[in-house]
């Protein structure tokens, strides 16, 4: 019985340390008394937990709280300690590699971005990703005064077994069955977390972006492909096999175009950069005039989303019509997801979110017509704060979450 009580006490202390750290993440700067009020832990317990976290350097004191005027001992504010260590987030996209390092306060301290469209093999892409992460790792370790790199969170564009860190299938990169976590941990000798890039983007926006303080976030991302993630109470909903959130492969048009996954009429074939570009090329091909012909010097394979947004701003009918059609299909898909999941907040990200001024009004109009009224009334639709960085920030959030959920294992 004494052993059981000891285990229970240890588990409870771990949970309370995690609660204090999470509260500081959201509410800092805050005093010990403030922590007691928010967490409902008694002041003695809070003081003991804070002392342990101060000794570990995961948090720090930052001066007297000027809002507290009680007679007696002054209230000292606390916050997470930015300098205790660094976290690296990385994203291997369809045509890019992006890497960001952040301190423990999630302030960016190093960054790299490379276009990889000219790399032709999976080995070239992986080798280059390792090299770019090494550049960032070496930069932060050279300037960190001996503080550790806690880990690497890596996003990949495909089906990922997050439990093993294996990339099972990335249709847009022709990658399959690669033990990415094992490869990275051998290379860097620190913890590595690997997941689908949309899942990580959902986590990043929930912890540090447009989904903050929401208990149920549905993240939808549209770039070269379309995907998403579901975060409930700060935790990713991964599904039985770990593949929840593959919204892009819902069938919306059974007679539609063939998708990269092999199916026909997937959501992704109707709402992605490729779908938007296809609509514009089709319109121009039928003889409709567009500023985009001149902007691309006659080569519509050079289209970009910012280019289309600029044309729309100048009143280009082809650009505006293509965006409206894309927004309509996006609204249909999101309405179905809202009906199925009843989220508190829908966060729209990815490259297409650059065009939110034209897409979002259409999306909201379609959702209002097609989603159940009661579900729609509770689902706020917003634009992602981190844009193309969402997945990389999510990689940082994945490691950050591991520290917050089990802080004693990271105390040095």
VOKOLNU-577587 format. One line per field, with one value per residue (C-alpha): x, z, y; residue in three letters. Coordinates in nm, 4 decimals, always signed. Layout:
<recs>
px: X,...
pz: Z,...
py: Y,...
rest: ala,...
</recs>
This chain:
<recs>
px: +0.0000,+0.2834,+0.4354,+0.1007,+0.0702,+0.4248,+0.3448,+0.0226,+0.2080,+0.4744,+0.2134,+0.0156,+0.3264,+0.4149,+0.0625,+0.0798,+0.4216,+0.2739,-0.0263,+0.1985,+0.4093,+0.1026,-0.0508,+0.2686,+0.2708,-0.0751,-0.0898,+0.2673,+0.3749,+0.1930,+0.2732,+0.2578,-0.0718,-0.1994,-0.0971,-0.2818,-0.5941,-0.5853,-0.4889,-0.6930,-0.3854,-0.3156,-0.0413,+0.1928,+0.1771,+0.2314,+0.5342,+0.6905,+0.6279,+0.7574,+1.0755,+1.1358,+1.0820,+1.3047,+1.5806,+1.5501,+1.5659,+1.2535,+1.0987,+1.2375,+1.1384,+1.1077,+1.0370,+0.7609,+0.4014,+0.2959,-0.0739,-0.0539,-0.0591,-0.1257,+0.0702,+0.3481,+0.5764,+0.5813,+0.4376,+0.7090,+0.6055,+0.7119,+0.7480,+0.8993,+1.2748,+1.3681,+1.7321,+1.6934,+1.7201,+1.6301,+1.3798,+1.4106,+1.1094,+1.1451,+0.9150,+1.0018,+0.7451,+0.6708,+0.9135,+1.0895,+1.2705,+1.2012,+1.3772,+1.3295,+1.4957,+1.3219,+1.4085,+1.1837,+0.9683,+0.9144,+1.1080,+1.2765,+1.6570,+1.7565,+1.5916,+1.6646,+1.4470,+1.5389,+1.3493,+1.3977,+1.2034,+1.5249,+1.6017,+1.4903,+1.5284,+1.4013,+1.7572,+1.8584,+1.5663,+1.6425,+2.0158,+1.9503,+1.7019,+1.9627,+2.2192,+1.9884,+1.8875,+2.2591,+2.3227,+2.0572,+2.1663,+2.5262,+2.4220,+2.2181,+2.4650,+2.7439,+2.5532,+2.3570,+2.6234,+2.5962,+2.2162,+2.0697,+1.8714,+1.5704,+1.4611,+1.3516,+0.9894,+0.9656,+0.6651,+0.6292,+0.3766,+0.2095,+0.0945,+0.3144,+0.3173,+0.3929,+0.4427,+0.7455,+0.8335,+0.8007,+0.6918,+0.4595,+0.3575,+0.4086,+0.2315,+0.3517,+0.7162,+0.7113,+0.8469,+0.7372,+0.8396,+1.1224,+1.2194,+1.2705,+1.2819,+1.5425,+1.7505,+1.7317,+1.7964,+2.1095,+2.2217,+2.1580,+2.1436,+1.8464,+1.4726,+1.2929,+0.9161,+0.7817,+0.4270,+0.2212,+0.2850,-0.0834,-0.1087,+0.1913,+0.0503,-0.2722,-0.0706,+0.1359,-0.1700,-0.3377,-0.0433,+0.0985,-0.1400,-0.5018,-0.6271,-0.4999,-0.7462,-0.9755,-1.0570,-1.1458,-0.9549,-1.0111,-0.7190,-0.7541,-0.4472,-0.4434,-0.1206,+0.0044,-0.2265,-0.4928,-0.4888,-0.5727,-0.5564,-0.7832,-0.6690,-0.8878,-0.7805,-0.4294,-0.3860,-0.3855,-0.6622,-0.4643,-0.7188,-0.6882,-0.3952,-0.2617,-0.3981,-0.6850,-0.7026,-0.6572,-0.9446,-0.7954,-0.8921,-1.2618,-1.4543,-1.6569,-1.7007,-1.7109,-1.6836,-1.3991,-1.0301,-0.7874,-0.6050,-0.2403,-0.3689,-0.5290,-0.8904,-1.1144,-1.2799,-1.0980,-1.1407,-0.7747,-0.8443,-1.0976,-0.9272,-0.5495,-0.2968,-0.3161,-0.6954,-0.6773,-0.4115,-0.6110,-0.9180,-0.7184,-0.5479,-0.8858,-1.0439,-0.7552,-0.7613,-1.1203,-1.0137,-1.0969,-0.8578,-0.6507,-0.3708,-0.2085,-0.1048,+0.1179,+0.2297,+0.3551,+0.4906,+0.2511,+0.3623,+0.0785,+0.2900,+0.4624,+0.1475,+0.1756,-0.0932,+0.0418,+0.0333,-0.3323,-0.4228,-0.2560,-0.4525,-0.7750,-0.6979,-0.6699,-1.0141,-0.9087,-1.2285,-1.0491,-0.8572,-1.1632,-1.3817,-1.1201,-1.0881,-1.4661,-1.5005,-1.2207,-1.3829,-1.7141,-1.5633,-1.3640,-1.6885,-1.8627,-1.5839,-1.5576,-1.9358,-1.9222,-1.6368,-1.8236,-2.1314,-1.9243,-1.6951,-1.8647,-1.5394,-1.5093,-1.2733,-1.1801,-0.8352,-0.7577,-0.3905,-0.1452,-0.0480,-0.4086,-0.4759,-0.2825,-0.6015,-0.8264,-0.9724,-1.1416,-1.1856,-1.3173,-1.6357,-1.7362,-1.6453,-1.8528,-2.1498,-2.1417,-2.0922,-2.3884,-2.6049,-2.4762,-2.3694,-2.6217,-2.7185,-2.6308,-2.2852,-2.2178,-2.3041,-2.0276,-1.7617,-1.5590,-1.3664,-1.0339,-0.7085,-0.3916,-0.1458,+0.1735,+0.0960,+0.3676,+0.5523,+0.2637,+0.4044,+0.7524,+0.6075,+0.4052,+0.7264,+0.8426,+0.5033,+0.5324,+0.8587,+0.7306,+0.4218,+0.6404,+0.8331,+0.5151,+0.3467,+0.6429,+0.8683,+1.0675,+1.2176,+1.3639,+1.4955,+1.8740
pz: +0.0000,+0.0831,-0.2596,-0.4265,-0.2262,-0.3310,-0.6970,-0.6639,-0.4978,-0.7712,-1.0461,-0.8837,-0.8439,-1.2087,-1.3108,-1.0919,-1.2292,-1.5772,-1.4725,-1.3420,-1.6597,-1.8861,-1.6830,-1.7155,-2.0912,-2.1248,-1.8465,-1.7788,-1.6298,-1.3197,-0.9478,-0.7199,-0.5803,-0.9341,-1.0156,-0.7077,-0.8205,-1.1780,-1.0973,-0.7748,-0.6043,-0.2504,-0.2010,-0.0186,-0.3045,-0.5632,-0.3753,-0.3587,-0.7279,-0.8309,-0.6289,-0.8111,-1.1504,-1.0567,-0.9480,-1.2824,-1.4629,-1.6649,-1.5218,-1.3806,-1.1615,-1.3416,-1.0737,-0.8524,-0.9745,-0.9757,-0.9738,-0.6287,-0.3413,-0.0430,+0.2736,+0.3403,+0.1117,-0.2447,-0.5214,-0.7654,-1.1231,-1.2983,-1.6588,-1.8539,-1.8885,-2.2503,-2.2004,-2.0510,-2.3888,-2.7559,-2.9663,-3.3415,-3.5703,-3.9293,-4.2249,-4.5369,-4.7865,-5.1434,-5.2808,-4.9783,-4.6518,-4.3644,-4.0268,-3.7261,-3.3844,-3.0908,-2.7284,-2.4491,-2.4735,-2.8421,-2.9689,-3.3006,-3.2719,-3.6054,-3.9368,-4.2735,-4.5819,-4.9094,-5.2299,-5.3233,-5.6499,-5.8370,-5.6175,-5.8013,-5.5638,-5.2150,-5.0941,-5.2151,-5.0274,-4.7034,-4.7262,-4.7785,-4.4905,-4.2569,-4.3781,-4.3227,-3.9749,-3.8963,-3.9955,-3.7521,-3.4795,-3.5025,-3.5015,-3.1825,-2.9978,-3.0767,-2.9119,-2.6354,-2.3603,-2.2971,-2.2819,-2.4508,-2.7691,-2.6217,-2.9421,-3.3040,-3.4226,-3.7913,-4.0235,-4.3369,-4.6246,-4.6087,-4.3939,-4.0857,-3.8097,-3.5313,-3.2761,-3.4669,-3.6594,-3.9924,-4.3123,-4.4680,-4.7853,-4.9266,-5.2664,-5.3752,-5.3049,-5.4030,-5.0590,-4.8647,-4.5701,-4.4367,-4.0676,-4.0412,-3.6612,-3.6341,-3.9031,-3.7322,-3.3796,-3.4980,-3.6694,-3.3814,-3.0643,-2.9233,-2.9084,-3.2430,-3.2961,-3.6477,-3.7688,-4.0657,-4.1416,-4.1137,-3.7699,-3.6537,-3.8038,-3.6111,-3.2926,-3.3621,-3.4225,-3.1112,-2.8803,-3.0274,-3.2911,-3.3958,-3.1907,-2.8540,-2.5668,-2.7817,-2.6501,-2.9885,-3.2942,-3.6476,-3.8697,-4.2495,-4.4627,-4.8402,-5.0360,-5.3008,-5.1343,-4.8670,-4.5161,-4.1610,-3.7963,-3.4936,-3.1512,-2.8461,-2.5072,-2.6412,-2.7736,-3.1341,-3.2267,-3.4228,-3.4835,-3.4402,-3.6793,-3.6421,-3.9698,-3.8584,-4.0374,-4.3981,-4.5002,-4.8440,-4.9425,-4.8615,-5.1828,-5.2772,-5.6511,-5.7423,-6.1124,-6.0585,-6.1372,-6.0288,-5.7057,-5.6243,-5.3752,-5.6624,-5.5808,-5.7867,-5.6863,-5.3566,-5.1664,-5.2530,-5.6281,-5.5818,-5.3215,-5.3580,-5.5413,-5.8323,-5.8468,-5.8408,-6.1150,-6.3232,-6.3129,-6.4326,-6.7146,-6.8225,-6.8305,-7.0264,-7.2602,-7.3560,-7.4574,-7.1443,-7.0982,-6.7808,-6.6368,-6.5366,-6.8952,-6.8915,-6.5325,-6.6246,-6.9646,-7.1288,-6.9266,-6.6852,-6.5332,-6.3494,-6.1587,-5.7868,-5.5284,-5.4495,-5.8231,-5.8394,-5.5346,-5.6912,-6.0142,-5.8143,-5.6342,-5.9743,-6.0712,-6.2863,-6.3519,-6.4219,-6.0945,-5.8919,-6.0490,-5.9868,-5.6235,-5.5817,-5.7229,-5.4979,-5.1966,-5.2799,-5.2711,-4.9605,-4.7920,-4.8912,-4.7406,-4.4227,-4.3743,-4.3851,-4.1324,-3.9017,-3.9180,-3.8408,-3.5705,-3.4150,-3.3504,-3.1470,-3.3939,-3.7573,-3.8519,-4.2240,-4.3197,-4.5938,-4.9083,-5.0147,-4.6920,-4.8553,-5.0582,-4.7489,-4.8385,-5.1381,-5.0071,-4.6554,-4.7380,-4.9827,-4.7353,-4.4575,-4.6886,-4.8056,-4.4516,-4.3293,-4.5942,-4.5638,-4.2017,-3.9317,-3.7706,-3.4180,-3.5171,-3.7332,-3.4516,-3.2321,-3.5049,-3.5521,-3.8820,-3.8666,-4.0598,-3.9311,-3.7674,-3.8689,-4.2386,-4.4079,-4.0739,-3.9012,-3.9420,-3.8276,-3.5237,-3.4703,-3.4617,-3.1821,-3.0111,-3.0259,-2.8287,-2.6037,-2.5253,-2.4260,-2.1829,-2.0386,-1.9952,-1.8205,-1.6855,-1.4348,-1.7147,-1.8662,-1.5419,-1.5452
py: +0.0000,+0.2416,+0.1812,+0.2593,+0.5807,+0.6730,+0.6142,+0.8144,+1.1016,+1.1000,+1.0963,+1.3759,+1.5899,+1.5374,+1.6399,+1.9509,+2.0505,+2.0160,+2.2256,+2.5037,+2.5070,+2.5109,+2.7926,+2.9950,+2.9281,+3.0809,+3.3419,+3.4626,+3.6908,+3.5732,+3.5518,+3.2490,+3.3792,+3.4177,+3.0608,+2.9395,+3.1227,+2.9929,+2.6332,+2.6008,+2.4495,+2.5686,+2.8265,+2.5892,+2.3373,+2.6113,+2.7458,+2.3985,+2.3297,+2.6725,+2.6175,+2.2875,+2.4498,+2.7445,+2.5056,+2.3274,+2.6660,+2.5826,+2.9005,+3.2255,+3.5194,+3.8518,+4.1112,+4.2456,+4.2341,+4.6038,+4.5130,+4.3510,+4.6038,+4.3761,+4.4527,+4.2035,+4.0067,+4.1503,+3.9300,+3.8193,+3.7493,+3.4303,+3.3168,+3.0284,+3.0751,+3.1536,+3.0605,+2.7127,+2.5433,+2.5428,+2.3482,+2.2893,+2.2604,+2.1404,+2.0845,+1.8834,+2.0068,+1.9057,+2.1639,+2.3134,+2.2530,+2.4921,+2.4863,+2.7150,+2.7102,+2.8770,+2.9322,+2.8035,+3.1168,+3.0246,+3.3247,+3.2433,+3.2416,+3.0816,+3.0049,+2.8400,+2.7966,+2.6280,+2.5574,+2.1918,+2.1758,+2.0881,+1.7861,+1.4750,+1.1802,+1.1014,+1.0497,+1.3952,+1.5507,+1.3653,+1.4357,+1.8039,+1.8151,+1.6635,+1.9170,+2.2164,+2.0972,+2.0533,+2.4156,+2.5382,+2.2946,+2.4112,+2.7767,+2.7472,+2.5251,+2.7698,+3.0551,+2.8779,+2.8927,+2.5205,+2.5027,+2.1932,+2.1488,+1.9687,+1.7993,+1.8212,+1.8181,+1.7263,+1.7572,+1.5428,+1.5673,+1.2279,+0.9381,+0.9111,+0.6520,+0.8989,+0.6193,+0.4893,+0.8055,+0.6253,+0.7993,+0.5430,+0.7247,+1.0744,+1.0701,+1.4141,+1.3229,+0.9529,+0.8621,+0.5549,+0.3363,+0.5532,+0.5347,+0.9102,+0.9375,+0.6631,+0.8326,+1.1731,+1.0455,+0.8636,+1.1840,+1.4281,+1.2118,+1.4059,+1.3240,+1.3555,+1.3685,+1.3031,+1.3554,+1.4626,+1.8305,+1.9238,+1.7594,+1.9601,+2.2796,+2.2171,+2.1736,+2.4880,+2.7045,+2.5634,+2.6255,+2.9449,+3.0805,+3.1297,+2.8353,+2.9576,+2.9123,+2.6960,+2.3491,+2.1963,+2.3167,+2.1921,+2.2935,+2.2862,+2.3532,+2.3996,+2.4288,+2.1843,+1.9324,+1.9594,+1.8191,+1.9016,+1.8188,+1.7947,+1.9149,+1.8520,+1.9902,+2.0479,+1.6930,+1.5756,+1.3360,+1.0802,+0.8053,+0.4268,+0.3937,+0.7482,+0.8863,+1.1105,+1.4456,+1.3281,+1.5546,+1.6053,+1.2543,+1.2763,+1.2120,+1.5202,+1.4564,+1.0838,+1.1676,+1.4124,+1.4160,+1.1464,+1.2356,+1.1625,+0.9020,+0.7050,+0.7932,+1.0218,+1.3498,+1.3994,+1.7279,+1.7974,+1.7906,+2.0721,+2.2910,+2.3263,+2.5395,+2.2976,+2.3240,+2.7041,+2.7114,+2.4629,+2.6852,+2.9831,+2.7918,+2.6547,+3.0017,+3.1533,+2.8519,+2.9345,+3.2839,+3.4841,+3.7769,+3.7933,+4.0043,+3.6779,+3.6041,+3.9116,+3.8510,+3.5034,+3.6168,+3.3754,+3.0725,+2.9934,+2.7155,+3.0016,+3.0999,+3.1691,+3.2409,+3.5920,+3.6647,+3.5580,+3.7675,+4.0725,+4.0205,+3.9862,+4.3116,+4.4794,+4.3504,+4.0547,+3.8556,+3.5259,+3.5446,+3.6421,+3.3733,+3.1041,+3.2120,+3.2157,+2.8615,+2.7407,+2.9090,+2.7427,+2.3932,+2.4803,+2.5877,+2.2640,+2.0553,+2.2609,+2.2520,+1.8720,+1.8678,+2.1058,+1.8826,+1.5727,+1.7132,+2.0192,+2.2113,+2.5292,+2.6951,+2.6250,+2.7539,+2.7836,+2.7846,+2.6996,+2.8875,+2.9420,+3.1335,+3.4205,+3.4697,+3.4731,+3.8139,+3.6476,+3.2927,+3.3468,+3.5422,+3.2668,+2.9926,+3.1498,+3.2004,+2.8375,+2.7045,+2.9113,+2.7429,+2.3870,+2.3311,+2.2540,+2.5833,+2.4733,+2.3466,+2.6512,+2.8907,+2.7471,+2.7172,+3.0339,+3.0282,+3.2158,+3.2481,+3.0811,+3.3203,+3.1421,+3.0926,+2.8853,+2.8515,+2.6715,+2.3201,+2.4246,+2.6013,+2.2832,+2.0820,+2.3108,+2.2710,+1.8898,+1.8907,+2.1707,+1.9610,+1.6647,+1.8853,+2.0349,+1.6969,+1.5324,+1.8084,+1.6000,+1.3916,+1.7104,+1.8603,+1.8551
rest: unk,unk,unk,unk,unk,unk,unk,unk,unk,unk,unk,unk,unk,unk,unk,unk,unk,unk,unk,unk,unk,unk,unk,unk,unk,unk,unk,unk,unk,unk,unk,unk,unk,unk,unk,unk,unk,unk,unk,unk,unk,unk,unk,unk,unk,unk,unk,unk,unk,unk,unk,unk,unk,unk,unk,unk,unk,unk,unk,unk,unk,unk,unk,unk,unk,unk,unk,unk,unk,unk,unk,unk,unk,unk,unk,unk,unk,unk,unk,unk,unk,unk,unk,unk,unk,unk,unk,unk,unk,unk,unk,unk,unk,unk,unk,unk,unk,unk,unk,unk,unk,unk,unk,unk,unk,unk,unk,unk,unk,unk,unk,unk,unk,unk,unk,unk,unk,unk,unk,unk,unk,unk,unk,unk,unk,unk,unk,unk,unk,unk,unk,unk,unk,unk,unk,unk,unk,unk,unk,unk,unk,unk,unk,unk,unk,unk,unk,unk,unk,unk,unk,unk,unk,unk,unk,unk,unk,unk,unk,unk,unk,unk,unk,unk,unk,unk,unk,unk,unk,unk,unk,unk,unk,unk,unk,unk,unk,unk,unk,unk,unk,unk,unk,unk,unk,unk,unk,unk,unk,unk,unk,unk,unk,unk,unk,unk,unk,unk,unk,unk,unk,unk,unk,unk,unk,unk,unk,unk,unk,unk,unk,unk,unk,unk,unk,unk,unk,unk,unk,unk,unk,unk,unk,unk,unk,unk,unk,unk,unk,unk,unk,unk,unk,unk,unk,unk,unk,unk,unk,unk,unk,unk,unk,unk,unk,unk,unk,unk,unk,unk,unk,unk,unk,unk,unk,unk,unk,unk,unk,unk,unk,unk,unk,unk,unk,unk,unk,unk,unk,unk,unk,unk,unk,unk,unk,unk,unk,unk,unk,unk,unk,unk,unk,unk,unk,unk,unk,unk,unk,unk,unk,unk,unk,unk,unk,unk,unk,unk,unk,unk,unk,unk,unk,unk,unk,unk,unk,unk,unk,unk,unk,unk,unk,unk,unk,unk,unk,unk,unk,unk,unk,unk,unk,unk,unk,unk,unk,unk,unk,unk,unk,unk,unk,unk,unk,unk,unk,unk,unk,unk,unk,unk,unk,unk,unk,unk,unk,unk,unk,unk,unk,unk,unk,unk,unk,unk,unk,unk,unk,unk,unk,unk,unk,unk,unk,unk,unk,unk,unk,unk,unk,unk,unk,unk,unk,unk,unk,unk,unk,unk,unk,unk,unk,unk,unk,unk,unk,unk,unk,unk,unk,unk,unk,unk,unk,unk,unk,unk,unk,unk,unk,unk,unk,unk,unk,unk,unk,unk,unk,unk,unk,unk
</recs>
